[in-house]
Each structure stands twice: as C-alpha cells, then as structure tokens.
Amino acid sequence: MEKITEAESHYNHLEKMTTRALLENINNEDQKVAGAVRLQLPAIEKAVDAIADKMLAGGRLFYMGAGTSGRLGILDASECPPTFGVPHDLVIGLIAGGDSAIRKAKEFAEDDAHLGIKDLAQYDITAADSVIGIAASGTTPYVIGALENARKKGLTTACITCNPGAPVSKAAEFPIEINAGPEFVTGSTRMKSGTAQKMVLNMISTTLMIKLGRVQGNRMVDMQLSNKKLIERGTRMVSEALHIDTQEAKQLLKAHGSVRKAVQSKK
C-alpha cells in the first residue's frame, strides 16, 4: 500500500530556506492537523463509548505503540493518575522494547508481532479490558499482533493511524484514521502524525475520565496535590466552590487531601 506518512513533502530544498520560512511552512502544515482530526470525530466517539462501557465496569485501558507512537501513549497514560487521581494501573502505556525504549530507540523491537502479545500477557488481560494500538504507519507488527490477539480474547480494540486503510485498521474493531497529509520533512512522523496522535489521545483520555466521574463542572477535583502549584490550584478550586477565603480553603484541602473531599465536607 502507498503510505501517506511516507509521501514526498510538499516542500523541497529545505536547507535553502530562511529560519522564518522554515517556521512558517512547518506551522502551515501543523494547521492542517486539527481539521484532519475533526473528520474522525465519529470514529473517535464510537471508540470512546465502547471503551467507557468497559472501564465503567472495572476494565483497564492499554496503549501500545513503538517509537514516537509508543512514547505518546506512555505520556498520556502517565498523566492520568496525577491529573485525575486514578490508580496507576487503570491506563497503561506499553512500548516496543520496554521502558528503556522510551529514551533510546531499540532496534527492530517493533518488528516482532509476538512481542506485543507477550507484553500484554504480563498484565493478565481479560475481556473486561481495552487496547488502543498507536501506529502512524499503520504497519507496525508489534501493534498489529497485540491487537489481533486481544480481539480474539474479547477485548475492545481501537487504533490510531495516519494511513487510512492500513493493516492496523483491519486488526482493530474501532479504527481511527487521521489523514494529515505528507510530513514537512518527508517521512518524519514525529511531526504532523505525532501531533495528530497526541490530539486524539488527549481527547480519548479526557473524555473517558469525565465519563468516569473524575471531573466536576470543569475542574480536576481528584488531581494529586503533589507540588506547590497544584496545592495552590486546589485551594482556588475549594475557595470558589464553597465561597470561602483562601486560608480556610487551604486548611480544608490539607485536612481532606483532595478537592472533591474538601468540598464534600461542607455540603
């Protein structure tokens, strides 16, 4: 198949461009991403609703990818506990080659279809769980093998790819296919493809956490109070919710350990 992610850039002679021209042209390409993601909202909606049903019943969500795609999944998964106060084993990011591949690429790890199956098996997956495979190219064996195996076991499966009609889409029950066009630097999928994947992951995890009751109004009421900035934010949230001064709000927050519990203590 012809990969959009490998297609020739619309720009050439990049080395001859001025700094401003390079920045403007990259920005021009970036502006195409949101529109491409918008076209896939119906597909994203179907995936989120199916995964939410599983998670509301106690299931977990796994992200699986290689290289940039894997790192983006791990980033999104790692932000869920501090942002929404969920357990660290509710949303789990897996990358081909293991944790060492987060910082340094591990050669050929993504080419092993059985490795993805093996990585998932370590978590004793069941039909209550869900898996989202992330693969810009849509051809990553690590991701495809894991999705095919997970689907056979009854897990809900989705994928995020930037090549419509790619093999990974056939392996997933709910394919999300973002056509953002060729990269500014030919084949550099850490650029527009990575941006598209990050946008979709943000949408998926945030919507899921709202459905799981981890947001009230527009506030992260279960966020972890792990630094001064977050304590100050939490204090403002309690103060505004209860119409009390910041000193009393901070005392309540300290006593109860979360915005939700602090607010509930006075209602």
C-alpha positions as CSV (number, residue, x, y, z in Angstrom):
1,M,0.0,0.0,0.0
2,E,1.1,3.6,-0.6
3,K,1.7,5.3,2.8
4,I,0.7,8.9,3.2
5,T,3.2,9.2,6.0
6,E,6.0,8.3,3.6
7,A,4.8,10.5,0.8
8,E,7.0,13.2,-0.6
9,S,6.9,16.5,1.3
10,H,5.1,19.4,-0.4
11,Y,8.3,21.4,0.2
12,N,11.8,21.0,-1.2
13,H,15.3,22.5,-0.8
14,L,14.6,22.9,2.9
15,E,18.2,23.6,3.6
16,K,18.0,26.7,1.4
17,M,15.1,28.2,3.4
18,T,15.4,31.0,5.9
19,T,14.6,30.4,9.5
20,R,11.3,32.3,9.2
21,A,10.4,30.4,6.0
22,L,11.0,27.0,7.7
23,L,9.0,28.0,10.8
24,E,6.1,29.4,8.7
25,N,5.9,26.3,6.5
26,I,6.0,23.9,9.4
27,N,3.2,26.0,11.1
28,N,1.2,25.9,7.8
29,E,1.4,22.1,7.8
30,D,0.5,21.9,11.5
31,Q,-2.7,23.9,11.0
32,K,-3.9,21.0,8.8
33,V,-3.9,18.5,11.7
34,A,-6.9,19.7,13.7
35,G,-9.1,19.6,10.6
36,A,-7.9,16.1,9.8
37,V,-8.7,15.0,13.4
38,R,-12.1,16.6,13.2
39,L,-13.1,14.4,10.3
40,Q,-12.5,11.4,12.5
41,L,-14.7,12.5,15.5
42,P,-17.4,10.0,14.6
43,A,-14.8,7.2,14.8
44,I,-13.3,8.5,18.0
45,E,-16.8,8.7,19.5
46,K,-17.5,5.1,18.8
47,A,-14.2,4.0,20.3
48,V,-14.6,6.1,23.4
49,D,-18.1,4.9,24.1
50,A,-17.1,1.3,23.8
51,I,-14.1,1.7,26.0
52,A,-16.0,3.7,28.6
53,D,-18.5,0.9,29.0
54,K,-15.7,-1.5,29.7
55,M,-13.9,0.9,32.1
56,L,-17.1,1.7,34.0
57,A,-17.5,-2.0,34.6
58,G,-13.9,-2.1,36.0
59,G,-11.8,-2.7,33.0
60,R,-8.4,-1.2,32.2
61,L,-7.1,0.6,29.1
62,F,-3.8,-0.2,27.4
63,Y,-2.0,1.9,24.9
64,M,0.5,0.1,22.6
65,G,3.0,1.6,20.2
66,A,6.6,1.7,19.0
67,G,8.9,4.7,18.8
68,T,7.2,8.1,18.9
69,S,3.8,6.4,18.9
70,G,4.7,4.3,21.9
71,R,6.1,7.3,23.8
72,L,3.0,9.3,23.2
73,G,0.9,6.5,24.6
74,I,3.1,6.3,27.7
75,L,2.9,10.1,28.1
76,D,-0.9,10.2,28.0
77,A,-1.2,7.2,30.4
78,S,1.3,8.6,32.9
79,E,-0.6,11.8,33.1
80,C,-3.9,10.2,34.1
81,P,-3.1,9.5,37.8
82,P,-1.8,13.0,38.7
83,T,-4.5,14.7,36.7
84,F,-7.5,12.7,37.6
85,G,-6.5,10.8,40.7
86,V,-7.0,7.3,39.1
87,P,-4.8,4.3,40.0
88,H,-1.6,3.9,38.0
89,D,-2.8,0.5,36.7
90,L,-6.0,1.9,35.1
91,V,-4.4,3.3,32.0
92,I,-1.2,1.6,31.0
93,G,1.2,2.6,28.2
94,L,3.4,-0.1,26.6
95,I,6.2,0.5,24.1
96,A,8.1,-2.0,21.9
97,G,11.4,-2.7,23.5
98,G,10.2,-1.9,27.1
99,D,10.9,1.1,29.3
100,S,14.4,1.5,28.0
101,A,13.0,2.3,24.6
102,I,11.3,5.4,26.0
103,R,14.6,7.3,25.9
104,K,16.6,5.3,23.3
105,A,15.2,3.5,20.3
106,K,15.5,-0.2,20.4
107,E,16.4,-1.7,17.0
108,F,13.8,-4.0,15.4
109,A,11.6,-4.3,18.5
110,E,8.6,-3.0,16.6
111,D,9.0,-5.7,14.0
112,D,8.2,-8.6,16.4
113,A,4.5,-9.3,16.3
114,H,4.8,-11.8,19.2
115,L,6.4,-9.2,21.5
116,G,3.3,-7.2,21.7
117,I,1.2,-10.2,22.6
118,K,3.8,-11.1,25.3
119,D,3.9,-7.6,26.8
120,L,0.1,-7.6,27.2
121,A,0.0,-11.1,28.6
122,Q,2.1,-9.9,31.6
123,Y,-0.9,-8.0,32.8
124,D,-3.3,-10.9,32.8
125,I,-5.7,-9.2,30.4
126,T,-9.3,-10.2,30.2
127,A,-12.3,-9.4,28.0
128,A,-13.0,-6.5,30.5
129,D,-10.0,-4.6,29.2
130,S,-9.4,-2.4,26.1
131,V,-6.4,-1.8,23.9
132,I,-5.6,1.1,21.7
133,G,-2.8,0.5,19.2
134,I,-1.0,3.6,18.1
135,A,0.9,3.3,14.8
136,A,1.4,6.3,12.4
137,S,2.4,4.0,9.6
138,G,-0.3,1.5,10.4
139,T,2.0,-1.4,9.7
140,T,3.8,-2.0,13.0
141,P,3.9,-5.7,13.7
142,Y,4.2,-5.2,17.4
143,V,0.9,-3.3,17.5
144,I,-0.9,-5.4,14.9
145,G,0.0,-8.7,16.6
146,A,-1.2,-7.4,20.0
147,L,-4.5,-6.1,18.6
148,E,-5.3,-9.3,16.7
149,N,-4.6,-11.4,19.8
150,A,-6.5,-9.0,22.1
151,R,-9.5,-9.0,19.8
152,K,-9.6,-12.8,19.8
153,K,-9.7,-12.7,23.6
154,G,-12.7,-10.4,23.5
155,L,-11.0,-7.2,24.5
156,T,-12.3,-3.9,22.9
157,T,-9.7,-2.8,20.4
158,A,-9.1,0.5,18.7
159,C,-6.2,2.0,16.8
160,I,-4.9,5.5,15.8
161,T,-3.1,5.6,12.5
162,C,-2.2,8.2,9.9
163,N,-2.5,5.9,6.9
164,P,-6.2,5.2,6.1
165,G,-6.7,1.6,5.1
166,A,-3.5,0.4,6.8
167,P,-3.3,-3.2,8.2
168,V,-3.6,-1.9,11.8
169,S,-7.1,-0.7,10.9
170,K,-8.2,-4.2,9.9
171,A,-6.8,-5.6,13.2
172,A,-8.9,-3.1,15.4
173,E,-12.6,-3.1,16.0
174,F,-12.6,0.7,16.1
175,P,-10.1,2.2,13.7
176,I,-9.3,5.9,13.9
177,E,-7.6,7.1,10.7
178,I,-6.1,10.6,10.6
179,N,-5.1,11.7,7.1
180,A,-2.9,14.8,7.9
181,G,-1.0,14.6,4.6
182,P,2.7,14.3,3.9
183,E,5.2,15.4,6.6
184,F,7.2,18.7,6.2
185,V,10.3,16.6,6.3
186,T,9.5,13.5,4.2
187,G,8.6,10.5,6.5
188,S,9.3,12.3,9.8
189,T,6.1,11.1,11.5
190,R,7.1,12.7,14.9
191,M,5.8,15.9,13.3
192,K,2.2,16.1,12.0
193,S,1.4,12.4,12.6
194,G,2.7,12.7,16.2
195,T,0.7,15.9,16.7
196,A,-2.5,14.2,15.4
197,Q,-1.9,11.2,17.6
198,K,-1.4,13.4,20.7
199,M,-4.6,15.3,20.0
200,V,-6.6,12.1,19.7
201,L,-5.1,10.6,22.8
202,N,-5.9,13.8,24.7
203,M,-9.5,13.6,23.5
204,I,-9.9,10.0,24.4
205,S,-8.4,10.0,27.9
206,T,-10.0,13.3,28.9
207,T,-13.5,12.2,27.7
208,L,-13.1,8.8,29.4
209,M,-12.1,10.4,32.7
210,I,-15.1,12.8,32.5
211,K,-17.3,9.8,31.9
212,L,-15.7,8.0,34.9
213,G,-16.7,10.9,37.1
214,R,-13.2,12.4,37.6
215,V,-14.3,15.9,36.6
216,Q,-16.9,18.1,38.2
217,G,-18.1,21.2,36.4
218,N,-14.8,21.8,34.6
219,R,-12.5,21.0,37.5
220,M,-10.0,18.2,38.1
221,V,-11.4,17.5,41.6
222,D,-9.3,14.3,42.1
223,M,-5.9,15.6,41.0
224,Q,-2.9,14.7,43.1
225,L,-1.7,17.5,45.3
226,S,2.0,16.7,44.5
227,N,3.5,20.2,44.3
228,K,3.0,23.8,45.3
229,K,1.4,24.8,42.0
230,L,-1.2,22.0,42.4
231,I,-1.9,22.8,46.0
232,E,-2.5,26.5,45.0
233,R,-4.8,25.4,42.2
234,G,-6.7,23.1,44.5
235,T,-7.0,25.9,47.1
236,R,-8.6,28.2,44.5
237,M,-11.0,25.5,43.4
238,V,-12.2,24.8,47.0
239,S,-12.4,28.6,47.7
240,E,-14.5,29.2,44.6
241,A,-16.7,26.2,45.1
242,L,-17.5,27.0,48.8
243,H,-17.2,30.8,48.6
244,I,-14.7,30.9,51.4
245,D,-11.3,32.6,51.8
246,T,-8.1,31.0,50.6
247,Q,-6.8,30.4,54.1
248,E,-9.8,28.3,55.1
249,A,-9.8,26.6,51.7
250,K,-6.2,25.6,52.1
251,Q,-6.8,24.2,55.6
252,L,-9.8,22.1,54.3
253,L,-7.7,20.9,51.4
254,K,-4.9,19.9,53.7
255,A,-7.2,18.1,56.1
256,H,-9.1,16.1,53.4
257,G,-6.4,15.5,50.8
258,S,-8.4,16.3,47.7
259,V,-10.6,19.0,46.2
260,R,-13.6,16.6,46.0
261,K,-13.4,15.6,49.6
262,A,-12.8,19.1,50.9
263,V,-15.8,20.4,49.0
264,Q,-18.0,17.5,50.1
265,S,-17.0,18.0,53.8
266,K,-19.0,21.3,53.7
267,K,-22.0,20.1,51.7
